[in-house]
Amino acid sequence: MSEKPAQPKTHLDWSAYENYGSFGSFDFGGFGESEAASPSTGGGYAREAAVCMGKRHCQKQDKGVMCPSFRVTGDEKHSTHHRAATLKAALDGELGEHPFLSADLSEAMEYCVSCKGCKRECPHGVDMALLRAEALAQRWAQLGHVPLRERLFAFTPRYAKHLKYLNWPGALRARIPLLAKAIQRWLGIAAKRSLPKAAAQDFLSTVPRTLFGNATAREVVLLADTFSNHLDPHIAQAALDVLQTAGYTAHIEQGAAGERALCCGRTFHSNGLISEARAEAARLLDVLAPFAGRGLPVIGLEPSCLLMLRDEYHSLGLGERVGKFANAALLLEEFLAREHDAMRLQISFQPLNGKVLVHGHCHQRAFGAMPAMAKVLGLVPDLQVEFIESSCCGMAGSFGMEAEHYEVSMQMGELALLPKVRAAETDTLLVANGTSCRHHIRDGAARESQHLAQVLQRAISQADPLYPAPIPDNGSALVGFTTKLATPQNPQLQALHRWRDYCEWNGIPTDRSHDP
């Protein structure tokens, strides 16, 4: 008789899955679907892996997101079903003493992009993204260390404020192919992939903690994630402009004075560094939970960051306060759509003549946020809106940055997204709310895309150029941030300061000596 494998110590909280099924199998509503026996070890983690009933919806090419890797390779081993089966084998002791280091499990998880398509589209809601995060944490524990590249990607929020100093080495890498190839050999970052460019000044350092609306304004909290804070501060500013124009009092989430910016923990979680993800989440909860306790909505811009508050936070063992906080977390489009439905949205968008082509982030679609996108864009008069029917863009956070995954990431994009973007007219505005989606579109189709907030910003002040052109260097220095002086009653002043701040964030000198 074979010895029962030792119970692994899980890094995530799987207690919500402990009571699934009975007698080691799953019975969903008495429909006879009880053939998926739970592995002998792993507790709730094993039971979630066993949720897969082998229906193989993940091996179809229907509309939707699931499963990006199978859509590209057509190979069963790159499907959700095979990953779940391999995890069950690992937990049953079939893959050796160190199953999470086994070649079988590594190969099964190789092309998983954590899109969460399976959580929404699988008939039984297999959450492979969460299963993968635990598998990575188990792998690093059995390996004894976390590889350098994964640590670099995971710890991005910790050193994000210094990223602007890496812009010139990044530009040098783009001009010297041999340098890019040397970095690929050293760190495993694809030589063909461009590097993100940080803004000259982050968003949070330029705004007060609270920006007041009108006398009867409803209060909201704006969550400036690592990416909108350091890479795309103009997106955070666009969202703030929209909220202020609508009359809301906006609280800008920030850590204590002298501390680094708050972070949701997404990059740590996706790379299997669960303790670090939990620590970041706890910091964020300490600051924002009191706002949520008062019933204030917490509004986010980056889908993978904001939706982590509604989803993965429940698996980090952070206590009961997560529930109320998760209920308060909304994407910008979800908040505006709800306010419109409740007839509380006090904003009048100006007509925008033209077409918008929208790519939905995988997590937006997995959590049903795309109807809110359609509703909010529909509030802009004369705007023609088309949604791209596609799976994952292919970038998937750091996946498309990794040398061994670069070609597959491009193939994912080529299934639908990139050809559609290339075929679009040059005056068609491309909208993608995900940072990595915009990056992939830039690399794969040589087109710039915008966040929803930027489209709405343009619709409240058509005086602003959508793609501002650089102005000549007049030798003057920029001094200070003055958007807080602009109000919905001062649209010209608002437009002027947004232009000044665009220049400031992008390191373009301009003259403020004649500012009002």
Solvent accessible surface area in square Angstrom, and as a share of the most:
residue,aa,sasa,rsa
1,M,245,1.10
2,S,103,0.66
3,E,163,0.73
4,K,126,0.54
5,P,42,0.27
6,A,93,0.72
7,Q,113,0.50
8,P,36,0.23
9,K,180,0.76
10,T,43,0.25
11,H,66,0.30
12,L,6,0.03
13,D,57,0.30
14,W,9,0.03
15,S,68,0.44
16,A,84,0.65
17,Y,36,0.14
18,E,80,0.36
19,N,136,0.70
20,Y,79,0.30
21,G,37,0.36
22,S,58,0.37
23,F,208,0.87
24,G,27,0.26
25,S,28,0.18
26,F,2,0.01
27,D,84,0.44
28,F,70,0.29
29,G,68,0.65
30,G,60,0.58
31,F,169,0.70
32,G,62,0.60
33,E,38,0.17
34,S,47,0.31
35,E,111,0.50
36,A,8,0.06
37,A,68,0.53
38,S,25,0.16
39,P,10,0.06
40,S,51,0.33
41,T,3,0.02
42,G,5,0.05
43,G,33,0.32
44,G,1,0.01
45,Y,1,0.00
46,A,1,0.00
47,R,50,0.18
48,E,2,0.01
49,A,0,0.00
50,A,0,0.00
51,V,2,0.01
52,C,12,0.07
53,M,12,0.06
54,G,28,0.27
55,K,92,0.39
56,R,102,0.37
57,H,73,0.32
58,C,8,0.05
59,Q,39,0.17
60,K,91,0.38
61,Q,112,0.50
62,D,91,0.47
63,K,169,0.71
64,G,19,0.18
65,V,2,0.01
66,M,11,0.05
67,C,6,0.03
68,P,3,0.02
69,S,1,0.00
70,F,21,0.09
71,R,34,0.13
72,V,31,0.18
73,T,53,0.31
74,G,48,0.46
75,D,52,0.27
76,E,74,0.33
77,K,66,0.28
78,H,16,0.07
79,S,0,0.00
80,T,6,0.03
81,H,29,0.13
82,H,56,0.25
83,R,3,0.01
84,A,0,0.00
85,A,41,0.32
86,T,12,0.07
87,L,0,0.00
88,K,38,0.16
89,A,20,0.15
90,A,3,0.02
91,L,4,0.02
92,D,54,0.28
93,G,34,0.33
94,E,121,0.54
95,L,34,0.17
96,G,47,0.45
97,E,155,0.70
98,H,97,0.43
99,P,17,0.11
100,F,6,0.02
101,L,58,0.29
102,S,21,0.14
103,A,83,0.64
104,D,78,0.41
105,L,6,0.03
106,S,37,0.24
107,E,79,0.35
108,A,1,0.00
109,M,21,0.10
110,E,66,0.30
111,Y,39,0.15
112,C,10,0.06
113,V,15,0.09
114,S,23,0.15
115,C,13,0.08
116,K,2,0.01
117,G,1,0.01
118,C,7,0.04
119,K,70,0.30
120,R,139,0.51
121,E,61,0.27
122,C,21,0.12
123,P,73,0.46
124,H,33,0.15
125,G,27,0.26
126,V,1,0.00
127,D,2,0.01
128,M,2,0.01
129,A,10,0.07
130,L,10,0.05
131,L,0,0.00
132,R,51,0.19
133,A,2,0.01
134,E,0,0.00
135,A,7,0.05
136,L,31,0.15
137,A,5,0.04
138,Q,10,0.04
139,R,69,0.25
140,W,25,0.09
141,A,63,0.49
142,Q,57,0.25
143,L,69,0.34
144,G,64,0.61
145,H,108,0.48
146,V,28,0.16
147,P,40,0.25
148,L,96,0.48
149,R,35,0.13
150,E,23,0.10
151,R,102,0.37
152,L,58,0.29
153,F,28,0.12
154,A,0,0.00
155,F,38,0.16
156,T,22,0.13
157,P,16,0.10
158,R,79,0.29
159,Y,65,0.25
160,A,2,0.01
161,K,113,0.48
162,H,93,0.41
163,L,33,0.17
164,K,72,0.31
165,Y,139,0.53
166,L,101,0.50
167,N,36,0.19
168,W,179,0.63
169,P,42,0.27
170,G,16,0.15
171,A,39,0.30
172,L,73,0.36
173,R,9,0.03
174,A,81,0.63
175,R,182,0.66
176,I,72,0.37
177,P,90,0.56
178,L,138,0.69
179,L,58,0.29
180,A,6,0.05
181,K,105,0.44
182,A,41,0.32
183,I,40,0.20
184,Q,66,0.29
185,R,187,0.68
186,W,180,0.63
187,L,24,0.12
188,G,17,0.17
189,I,18,0.09
190,A,3,0.02
191,A,25,0.19
192,K,146,0.62
193,R,2,0.01
194,S,45,0.29
195,L,65,0.32
196,P,66,0.41
197,K,152,0.65
198,A,7,0.05
199,A,15,0.11
200,A,46,0.35
201,Q,54,0.24
202,D,36,0.18
203,F,0,0.00
204,L,15,0.08
205,S,73,0.47
206,T,12,0.07
207,V,13,0.08
208,P,48,0.30
209,R,116,0.42
210,T,34,0.20
211,L,13,0.06
212,F,160,0.67
213,G,28,0.27
214,N,78,0.40
215,A,113,0.88
216,T,129,0.75
217,A,23,0.18
218,R,90,0.33
219,E,55,0.25
220,V,0,0.00
221,V,0,0.00
222,L,0,0.00
223,L,8,0.04
224,A,2,0.01
225,D,11,0.05
226,T,15,0.09
227,F,39,0.16
228,S,6,0.04
229,N,2,0.01
230,H,20,0.09
231,L,25,0.12
232,D,25,0.13
233,P,1,0.01
234,H,52,0.23
235,I,3,0.02
236,A,0,0.00
237,Q,2,0.01
238,A,0,0.00
239,A,0,0.00
240,L,0,0.00
241,D,0,0.00
242,V,0,0.00
243,L,0,0.00
244,Q,18,0.08
245,T,32,0.19
246,A,7,0.06
247,G,11,0.10
248,Y,8,0.03
249,T,11,0.06
250,A,0,0.00
251,H,26,0.12
252,I,6,0.03
253,E,4,0.02
254,Q,33,0.15
255,G,8,0.07
256,A,58,0.45
257,A,99,0.77
258,G,91,0.88
259,E,103,0.46
260,R,74,0.27
261,A,31,0.24
262,L,6,0.03
263,C,9,0.05
264,C,10,0.06
265,G,0,0.00
266,R,25,0.09
267,T,21,0.12
268,F,0,0.00
269,H,5,0.02
270,S,36,0.24
271,N,13,0.07
272,G,4,0.04
273,L,9,0.05
274,I,5,0.02
275,S,75,0.48
276,E,49,0.22
277,A,0,0.00
278,R,72,0.26
279,A,52,0.40
280,E,0,0.00
281,A,0,0.00
282,A,31,0.24
283,R,54,0.20
284,L,0,0.00
285,L,0,0.00
286,D,87,0.45
287,V,46,0.27
288,L,0,0.00
289,A,20,0.15
290,P,82,0.51
291,F,46,0.19
292,A,5,0.04
293,G,45,0.43
294,R,139,0.51
295,G,55,0.53
296,L,15,0.08
297,P,7,0.04
298,V,0,0.00
299,I,0,0.00
300,G,1,0.01
301,L,5,0.02
302,E,11,0.05
303,P,0,0.00
304,S,16,0.10
305,C,5,0.03
306,L,1,0.01
307,L,1,0.01
308,M,0,0.00
309,L,0,0.00
310,R,55,0.20
311,D,17,0.09
312,E,3,0.02
313,Y,0,0.00
314,H,103,0.46
315,S,8,0.05
316,L,0,0.00
317,G,50,0.48
318,L,27,0.13
319,G,53,0.51
320,E,172,0.77
321,R,95,0.35
322,V,4,0.02
323,G,28,0.27
324,K,123,0.52
325,F,1,0.00
326,A,7,0.05
327,N,121,0.62
328,A,15,0.11
329,A,0,0.00
330,L,11,0.06
331,L,1,0.00
332,L,0,0.00
333,E,1,0.01
334,E,19,0.09
335,F,2,0.01
336,L,1,0.00
337,A,8,0.06
338,R,137,0.50
339,E,2,0.01
340,H,75,0.33
341,D,88,0.46
342,A,45,0.35
343,M,178,0.79
344,R,117,0.43
345,L,28,0.14
346,Q,132,0.58
347,I,32,0.16
348,S,86,0.56
349,F,16,0.07
350,Q,80,0.36
351,P,55,0.34
352,L,7,0.03
353,N,133,0.68
354,G,29,0.28
355,K,82,0.35
356,V,1,0.00
357,L,6,0.03
358,V,0,0.00
359,H,2,0.01
360,G,3,0.03
361,H,17,0.07
362,C,10,0.06
363,H,12,0.06
364,Q,0,0.00
365,R,42,0.15
366,A,12,0.10
367,F,50,0.21
368,G,31,0.30
369,A,0,0.00
370,M,29,0.13
371,P,93,0.58
372,A,15,0.11
373,M,0,0.00
374,A,44,0.34
375,K,83,0.35
376,V,0,0.00
377,L,0,0.00
378,G,58,0.55
379,L,46,0.23
380,V,4,0.02
381,P,56,0.35
382,D,88,0.46
383,L,26,0.13
384,Q,115,0.51
385,V,51,0.29
386,E,51,0.23
387,F,75,0.31
388,I,14,0.07
389,E,95,0.43
390,S,8,0.05
391,S,10,0.06
392,C,6,0.04
393,C,3,0.02
394,G,0,0.00
395,M,1,0.01
396,A,27,0.21
397,G,47,0.45
398,S,27,0.17
399,F,12,0.05
400,G,0,0.00
401,M,14,0.06
402,E,16,0.07
403,A,31,0.24
404,E,90,0.40
405,H,15,0.07
406,Y,30,0.11
407,E,94,0.42
408,V,14,0.08
409,S,0,0.00
410,M,30,0.14
411,Q,86,0.38
412,M,4,0.02
413,G,0,0.00
414,E,70,0.32
415,L,88,0.44
416,A,32,0.25
417,L,2,0.01
418,L,0,0.00
419,P,54,0.34
420,K,79,0.34
421,V,1,0.00
422,R,115,0.42
423,A,84,0.65
424,A,19,0.14
425,E,123,0.55
426,T,131,0.76
427,D,125,0.65
428,T,11,0.06
429,L,13,0.06
430,L,3,0.02
431,V,1,0.01
432,A,0,0.00
433,N,1,0.01
434,G,0,0.00
435,T,23,0.13
436,S,18,0.12
437,C,5,0.03
438,R,15,0.06
439,H,14,0.06
440,H,0,0.00
441,I,3,0.01
442,R,97,0.35
443,D,47,0.24
444,G,12,0.12
445,A,12,0.10
446,A,90,0.70
447,R,45,0.16
448,E,84,0.37
449,S,8,0.05
450,Q,13,0.06
451,H,2,0.01
452,L,0,0.00
453,A,0,0.00
454,Q,20,0.09
455,V,0,0.00
456,L,0,0.00
457,Q,28,0.12
458,R,85,0.31
459,A,0,0.00
460,I,24,0.12
461,S,10,0.06
462,Q,101,0.45
463,A,84,0.65
464,D,20,0.10
465,P,71,0.45
466,L,37,0.18
467,Y,117,0.45
468,P,26,0.16
469,A,70,0.54
470,P,105,0.66
471,I,55,0.28
472,P,116,0.73
473,D,104,0.54
474,N,84,0.43
475,G,68,0.66
476,S,34,0.22
477,A,79,0.61
478,L,44,0.22
479,V,107,0.62
480,G,46,0.45
481,F,22,0.09
482,T,30,0.17
483,T,4,0.02
484,K,105,0.45
485,L,99,0.49
486,A,3,0.02
487,T,49,0.29
488,P,53,0.33
489,Q,151,0.67
490,N,65,0.33
491,P,59,0.37
492,Q,141,0.63
493,L,28,0.14
494,Q,10,0.04
495,A,13,0.10
496,L,54,0.27
497,H,1,0.00
498,R,15,0.05
499,W,52,0.18
500,R,35,0.13
501,D,0,0.00
502,Y,57,0.22
503,C,0,0.00
504,E,20,0.09
505,W,5,0.02
506,N,76,0.39
507,G,51,0.49
508,I,25,0.12
509,P,41,0.26
510,T,2,0.01
511,D,47,0.24
512,R,23,0.08
513,S,87,0.56
514,H,160,0.71
515,D,34,0.18
516,P,110,0.69
